[in-house]
């Protein structure tokens, strides 16, 4: 199953478009390596990705075959680690933080 579709179907991210954007920016890691939205995930893979003010590390337990009820989302993933990030402390020293974008030349 595609990475962006898995994140959407299991309700880890609200929209598939958001999942694609995070993947394109290199902020979603599968087994420690940044992956594109089209990467095929499988049971046993570990995902690291930011969600608002948290950095989640989850392990995939299984792949959904159809739409998943919100109450069943945790049967497909196990949260291994959850870090809270404070925005009041200044710049983040997080390796998952997106790199600054260069202005385009006109």
N, C-alpha and C positions, 0 to 999 in steps of 0.2 A: 504494500500500500504506500502511496506517496506520502512524504513527510507532512506537507501542508494539509492534506486531506485527513491524516491521522490526528493532527493537532485540532482541527475543526470538529471532527466527528466525536472525539472524546471530550469536547468542551474545555480543553486546556486553553485554547484561544477562542475568542468570540467569533471571529470571521476568518475565512480562508485567505482573504486578501491580506489581512494582518500577518498571518503565518508566512505568506509569500514574501512580504516586505522584510520581515525579520530574517528569513533565510537569505534573501538577496544581499542583505547588509552583513552577513556572516555572523549573526548573533545566535543562531540555532546550531548547536553542536550535537552530533551523533557519535557516541563513543569517543568523545574528545576532539573530533575534527569538524570544522564548519562544513555544512552541507547545503545544497540547493534544495528548493521546494520539491523538485522531482525525484529526489533520492528515495529509494525503496527501503522502508523500515521493516523490521521483523521482530518477533518476540525475543526478548533478551537484550535488545539495544537500550543504551542509556542516552537520554536526552537532557541537554542543558540549555535553558533559554530564559530570557527575562520576561516577566509579566508585571507591568506597572512598577511597583516599588519592591519587587521580590525577584530573586534569582532561583529558579526551580531546577532541581536535578531529579529526574524520574526514570524508572525502568519500565519498559513495555512488557506487560504480562501476556497480552494477547491482542489480536487485531479484530476490530469490529467488522462484521460483514454487512450490516445495514445501519440505519440511524440508531443512535444510542440515547436512551433516556438519561436525563441529567442525574437521576438517582443511581444509575448504573455505571457512571463514568469511572469510578474508582476500581471497578473490577478489571479494567484494562491497563491501569498504571499503578505503580507503587511509588510514593514520594520518598526518595532517598535523602534529600537535603533541601532545606528551604532557608535562604538567607534574605533577611530584610535589609534593604538599602535605604539610608537616610539621605534625603536631598538637602537637608539643612547644614550638613557638614562640609560643604564645598564640593570640589570636583571629585568624582568617583575614581578610585584606583582599581577598577574592575576590568579584567581582561576581556569580558564580554561586551564592554561598552563600545558603541560604534565609533569608527575612526572619523575624524572631522572631514567633511567634504570640501574639496577645493572649488573655488568659484570658477565658473566656466568662462573661457576666453571668448570675447565677442568680436 
